[in-house]
């Protein structure tokens, strides 16, 4: 039936859009990612020593 073909084509297009959107989100997340070294340097050692004293 012709209707079945258009439905499957539409589903394939939606699946392709979902994959593309997922790849864009992953690329954006990777671009926004902060290296571990930067996050560990955020809190100076002095502050921790002062809190304990």
N, C-alpha and C positions, 0 to 999 in steps of 0.2 A: 504493500500500500504506500502511496506517496506521502501520506501523513506520517507514517513511521520514519521515513527517511529524513524528513524535515525535523522531526523530534530528536532523532539521534544526532543530527548535525547541530541542532541547538544545544544539546547536552554536551557535545564535544567542544563547542565554542565556550560554553560556561566553564567546563573543566579546564580548558586552556587559559581562560581569564583568571581562574582561581590559582593555577600554577604560577602564572606571571605575577599576580598580586603577591603571592607568598614569596617569590624570589625578590620582588621589590622591597618587601618588608624586611627580609633577611639582610639584604644589601644595606638598607638604611640602619638597621640595628648594628651591623658590623661597623658602619661608618661612625656611629655614635658611641661605640664601645670605648670605655676608658681602660687603659692598661692597668694591671694590678699595681705596678710600681707607683703610679700616680695616686691611687686610692690609699696606699699605705703611707704615703708621704703627707697626706692631708692632716693628720693629727700629730703635732710635734711631741717629741719625747718629754719635754719639760712639763707639759700639761699632765701627763700620766704620773710623773714623779711628784708633782705638787699635790695631786689628788690623794696620793697614798700617804703623804707626809702629814 
